Amino acid sequence: MGEGTRPFSLRDLRGNFIKYTKGEVVLYRGDLYEVLRDVFARVPDQDSRSFRLLTQETDISIIDGGEY
């Protein structure tokens, strides 16, 4: 896991919801997500307004009309 990355969890050891702040990177089910706004009680793969997937494969075979 990279520096500043922490495993995603909805709750802490006391059962309270964990707050994530804008700019953090979390690991959820093997994928990295950037936190886009302060959030708690949301799951990354179901809330695209609060999280952005960072580790999804991207097709770069066509860029600016050219092929590689």
Helices and strands as residue ranges (DSSP letters): E 5-7, E 19-20, E 25-28, E 31-35, E 39-40, G 44-46, E 51-53, E 62-63, E 66-67
